[in-house]
Amino acid sequence: MSERGGEIISESGGDIPRNLQTGVRIEGSNAYHWVFRCAEAVVHQAAPTRGAVVVRTLMDGHRPDVWCSDRYAAQQGHANAHQTCLAHLARDVAYADEASEDMLPSRLKRWLQRAFALADGIETFAASTIAGKRRALERSLDDIFATTTSCDLARDIQNKFRRARDQLLTFVQWPGMVDATNNACERALRPAVVQRKITNGYRAMWAAQGEADIRTVVDTARLAPGTNPFKIILQTVSA
């Protein structure tokens, strides 16, 4: 099933793939549980590496229009455009806002609130409204980046936004098609995180891969309204 799901994601045409991963112990070593998602499939994979080779292998030469992920280097460069997960940045900003007395994190927090508001209502806004809101957000970013600060924490978060500048508002160019966050992958990973905390990992790679295959079947089945994931599992193992 993982192979078929990978084919669906790599051949998803105009759809927007997104991915995320979390650490897990497999055979006594550090490894990773990956999740890839598009409109038609959710693919879980267990891999010994967090490297870009996992993405390249799954995509098998296909290059989508847009990719959505966090800022981790191995998740960059797999599409013609990239949307950085704003939820990941929001967590960093929230910490900086609490720990720093500088006003810069607060300004970034307000900027993110405006970006999230645009993302939430983008399918109902007129094209001219979207364009105007984007220009306003771009101008605000220019002002924030031009601000000097003596706070190391504020400067670090400012530089993180600066490096992601071209990936912050990609969702505006694809109204209703590209999410501003990667929260769907976060939700798909939660059961794997719970499993890791309860069992402390897997004694064999085949066990990790087997569970990833089951999660692939269940999560992909859930995408279709009215589908019973457990019937799908039964059909899969009985085939």
N, C-alpha and C positions, 0 to 999 in steps of 0.2 A: 504493500500500500504506500509506503514512503516513496518508492521509486515512481509510482503513478502520480502521487501528489507532487513530487518534484517536477514531473513532466508538465503538469497543469500549471504550476507556478512559472516555470521557465518559458512556457508557450502562452502566457496569459495575455498576449497582445497588448491592448491599451490599459490593462489593469495595472495597479500599483503594488508591487511586492513590498513587504516590510519584514524586518527580522530582528531578533533579539536572542541573547543566550545567557545562561547562568551556570555557575560552576557546580560540579558534582564529582564525587569520588567514585572511580571505576577501577576495579582490580588494584586497589590500594594506591592509585595515582590520581593526580588532579586531571579532570577532564571537563567536558562541557555538554550541556543539554541545549540544543539550538531549537528555535521555532521560526518558521517562515510562514507568511500568511498573505493570501490575496482573496479576492471576492469568492473564488470557487473552491479553495482548498486551504487547509492548515497542515503544515508538515513539521513534525518533530523529528529531530535527529540527535543521536548520541555520537560524540566525536572526541578523540583524544586531544584535539587542538582547538584553540580559539581563533586560528588564523583564517585569512581570506580564502584559503584553498577550499574550505567547507562551502562557502558561497559560490565560488567559481565552479565547483563540481556539481552543485545542485542546478545552477543556471545553465550549465552546459553550452556556453557561448552566447546565450540570449542576453541582450542588453535592453532592459525596459526603459521607458521614457523617464520614470521617476522612481526613486528608492527612498524608503522611509526607515530611519533607524536613529540610534543615538550617535555620539561623536566618536565612538571607538574606531581606530584607524582601519581595522580589517573590514569594517562595514562601509567604507567609503569607496567611491569610484566604480560602482557596479551598474550605474545607470547614467543617462544623459543629464539628469538633474537630480538633486537630493533635497529631501525635507528632513531637517534635524528635528528630533522629538523635542518639542517645547516643554513637555512635562518634565523631562530630565533636567533641562536648564532651570525650570521653575524651582525644583528642589534645591539646586545649587544656590539660586538667588535667595531662597527663603532662609537658608543657613547663613549666608553672608549678611542678610538684612538683620538677623538676630544677633550675630556675633560682632558686627562692625557698627561703629558710630558714624561712619561716612554715609552721606545721602545717596551715593551712587547706586547701591543695591536697591534702595527704595524706588529710585527712578526706573531701574530695570524691572522691578516687580510691577510697577504701574504700566510699563510698556507691555509686559506679558499679558496683563489683564486686558488691555485693549486688543492685543493680538488674538487672545482666546475669544473675546466677544465677537471679533470679526469672523473667526472660524466657525463659531456656533451659529451665526446668522447668515453665512455666506450664500446659502442656497436661496434665500429670500430677498437678498439685496439686488438692486439694479446694478448693471455693469459699471455705470458711472459712479455709483456709491462705493462699490468695491475699489475702483481705481483711486477715488479720493481718499479713502481710508488707508489704502496702501501707501500713497504718497505721504500722508501725515505720519504714518509709522516710520517710513524711511527717514523723514526729516528729524523725527525724534531720536532715531538711532544716531544720525550724524551729530546731533547735539550731545548725546551721551558719550559717544566715542571721542569727541573733542574736549571732554571734561578731564582735567588732571586731578589726580588724587594721591595722597601720601600713604593711603592705607593699602597694605599688600593684599589683603583679602579682596577688597573692592577692585583693585587693579587686576587681580587674577580673573575675577568673574567678568570684568570689562573685556579683557583680552580673549576670554573664551567666546564671548559674543562676537567680538571682532573677527575671530577666525572663522566663525560660522555665518558671517554676514550674508553670503550668497545663498545660504540654506535655510534661513529663518522664515521667509515668506513665500516659499515655493508653492504652498497650498493655495495662495491667492491666484496663481496662474492656472490652477486646475480646480475651479469651484465645484465642490461636492464630490470630487474624485480623490483628492489627496487630503488626508487628515493632518492636523497640526501636531498631533501627538502619535506615539506608538503604543498607546494604552491597550489596544486590542492584543498585541503580542504579550504585553505585561500580564493580562488576564489569562492568556493561554499558558503562560509559564508558571502560574501560581501553584497548580497541582504538583508540578515537578519540584518546586521549592519545598512544598510541604513534605513530599516524599523524601527529599534529601535530608530534611531535618529529623524525620522520624527514623529512617533506616541508616543514615550516614553513608548512603551510596550503594554501589552494586559490587558484588564479588566477581562478576564476569561481564564482559562487554556484550555478550549475546543477550543477557538479561536487560541491560540498559536499552539495547536496540529493540528488543521485543516490546518493552513498555512504551518506547517512542512510537513504534508502529501502532500500538493500541490507541495511544493518544491521538495519533494522526487520523485513524478511522473515526473515533468518537468526535473530535473537534470538527472534522470536515463534514460529518453527517449533520452536526448541529447547525451548519450554515443553511441547510434546506429546511424551510418551515414544515412542521408536521412530521419530520423524520424521527424515527426511533433509533438512537445510536446503537442500542444493544441488539436490535434486530440486524443492523448493518454489520456488527461484529460477528454475529452468528452466521450471516450469509458469507462473510469474508472467510472465516475459518472453515466453513463447510464447503467452500468452492474447490 
